[in-house]
Amino acid sequence: MVYRKYWGFFSGVIVALLLNTTSSSLAGQYTVQQESLRDLKGVYISVENLSAGIQKDGLTKDRIRKDAELMLRKAGIYILSKKEWFDTEGSPFLYVNAHVLKLPATSEYIYSINISFKQTVYPARKPVEITGAATWTTGGIVGITPDLDKIRASVKAQVEEFIKAYLAVNPK
C-alpha cells in the first residue's frame, strides 16, 4: 500500500533525473552536431513522401519543401539544385520527414517530425565512404491535431532549429 502512495512522487523524480541527464548529454552532442555544419556552401532539401490522403487534405511534400526553402533563403543559406547537390563535396542535404496519419474515428491527424542534415562521411578508423550519414538531427515531435497548418508550423519550428545551428557555426 505504501508503494502505491509514493509511486507518483518517485516516478516524478525518476523522470526529472532522466530528463536532466538526457538534456546535458544532448548539449554536448549538439555542439558536435553543429560543427558538422561548418563551412557548408549550401544544402539540398529532401522531403519524405506523404500519403495520397494527407496530400488530398492539403498537406503536400511540395508545400513542406517550399516552406523550408523560403526559411533557408531568408536566413542566407544557399539551396542547392539536384545537379549542384551531386557535384558538391559531401552531397549535403536537409532531410525532412513529417510522418502523418489520419485517425478515421476523429478525423484528427497524428504526426511525428524528424529533420536531419545528412552528408557523405569517412570514419577515421576505416576511411570508407558512408553516403547520407546523419550528422545533425532534431525532431521527435509527436502530436495530434485536427489542423494540418499546425503540422506545417511544427515542421517550420524544426527547420528553424537547423537554421540556428547552421548560423552558430557559419555567422553572416
C-alpha positions in Angstrom: 0.0 0.0 0.0 2.9 2.4 0.8 4.3 1.6 -2.7 1.1 3.0 -4.4 1.0 6.0 -2.1 4.5 7.2 -3.1 4.7 5.9 -6.7 3.7 9.2 -8.2 6.4 11.0 -6.3 9.1 8.5 -7.1 8.1 8.3 -10.8 8.3 12.1 -11.0 11.8 12.1 -9.5 12.9 9.4 -11.9 11.5 11.3 -14.9 13.2 14.5 -13.7 16.6 12.7 -13.4 16.3 11.2 -16.8 15.4 14.5 -18.4 18.3 16.2 -16.7 20.7 13.5 -17.8 19.4 13.5 -21.3 19.5 17.3 -21.8 23.0 17.5 -20.5 24.1 14.7 -22.7 22.4 16.2 -25.7 24.0 19.6 -25.0 27.5 18.1 -25.6 26.3 16.3 -28.8 24.6 19.4 -30.1 28.0 21.2 -30.3 29.5 18.3 -32.2 26.4 18.2 -34.5 26.7 21.9 -35.1 30.4 21.5 -36.1 29.3 19.1 -38.9 27.5 22.2 -40.5 30.6 24.4 -40.6 31.8 25.7 -44.0 28.8 24.4 -45.9 28.2 26.2 -49.2 24.6 25.2 -49.3 22.2 22.3 -48.9 19.7 20.3 -51.0 16.3 19.7 -49.4 14.8 16.3 -49.5 11.3 15.8 -48.2 9.8 12.4 -47.4 6.7 11.4 -49.3 3.3 11.9 -47.7 0.3 9.6 -48.3 -2.2 10.5 -51.0 -4.9 11.0 -48.4 -2.8 13.6 -46.5 -1.9 15.4 -49.7 -5.6 15.4 -50.7 -6.4 17.0 -47.3 -3.9 19.8 -48.2 -0.5 19.0 -46.7 1.9 18.3 -49.6 5.5 17.4 -50.0 5.9 20.4 -52.3 4.4 22.8 -49.7 6.8 21.5 -47.0 9.7 21.8 -49.3 8.8 25.4 -50.3 8.3 26.4 -46.7 11.8 25.1 -45.8 13.4 26.7 -48.9 11.9 30.1 -48.1 13.1 29.9 -44.5 16.6 28.9 -45.5 16.9 31.5 -48.2 15.7 34.2 -45.8 18.5 33.1 -43.4 21.0 33.4 -46.2 21.5 29.6 -46.7 22.0 28.6 -50.3 19.7 26.0 -51.7 21.5 23.5 -54.0 19.7 22.2 -57.1 19.8 18.5 -57.6 22.7 18.8 -60.0 24.6 21.1 -57.7 24.0 18.6 -54.9 25.6 15.7 -56.8 28.5 18.0 -57.7 29.0 19.4 -54.2 31.6 17.7 -51.9 29.9 15.7 -49.3 26.5 15.8 -51.1 24.9 17.8 -48.2 21.1 17.7 -47.7 18.5 18.5 -45.2 16.1 15.6 -44.9 12.6 16.5 -43.7 10.3 13.7 -42.6 6.8 14.6 -41.5 5.1 11.3 -40.9 1.3 12.0 -40.8 -1.6 9.6 -40.3 -5.3 10.5 -40.3 -7.3 8.9 -37.5 -10.6 7.8 -39.1 -12.6 7.9 -35.9 -11.9 11.5 -35.1 -10.6 13.0 -38.4 -7.6 14.2 -36.5 -4.0 13.8 -37.6 -1.3 12.1 -35.5 2.2 13.1 -36.6 5.9 12.9 -35.9 8.5 15.2 -37.3 12.2 14.5 -37.7 14.7 16.6 -39.5 18.3 15.5 -40.2 21.2 17.0 -42.0 22.9 14.3 -44.0 26.2 14.1 -45.8 28.9 11.8 -47.0 31.3 11.0 -44.2 34.5 8.9 -43.8 35.1 7.3 -40.4 38.6 7.8 -39.0 39.1 4.1 -38.1 38.4 2.8 -41.6 38.1 5.5 -44.3 35.3 4.1 -46.3 32.6 6.4 -47.8 29.3 6.5 -46.0 26.7 8.3 -48.1 23.8 10.0 -46.4 25.0 9.8 -42.8 23.0 11.9 -40.4 25.5 14.3 -38.7 22.9 16.7 -37.2 19.3 15.9 -36.2 16.4 17.4 -34.4 12.8 16.4 -34.0 11.0 13.6 -32.4 8.0 16.0 -32.3 4.8 14.0 -31.9 1.3 15.4 -31.7 -2.3 15.1 -32.5 -4.2 17.9 -34.2 -7.2 18.4 -36.4 -5.3 21.2 -38.2 -2.7 20.5 -40.9 -1.3 24.0 -40.5 -0.2 23.1 -37.0 1.8 20.3 -38.5 3.4 22.7 -41.0 4.2 25.0 -38.1 5.9 22.2 -36.3 8.0 21.4 -39.3 8.9 25.1 -39.6 10.0 25.2 -36.0 12.3 22.2 -36.6 13.8 23.9 -39.7 14.3 27.0 -37.6 16.4 24.8 -35.2 18.6 23.8 -38.2 19.0 27.4 -39.2 20.1 28.4 -35.7 22.6 25.5 -35.6 23.9 26.4 -39.1 24.3 30.1 -38.3 26.0 29.3 -35.0 29.0 27.9 -37.0 28.6 29.9 -40.2 27.9 33.5 -39.0 27.0 36.0 -41.7 
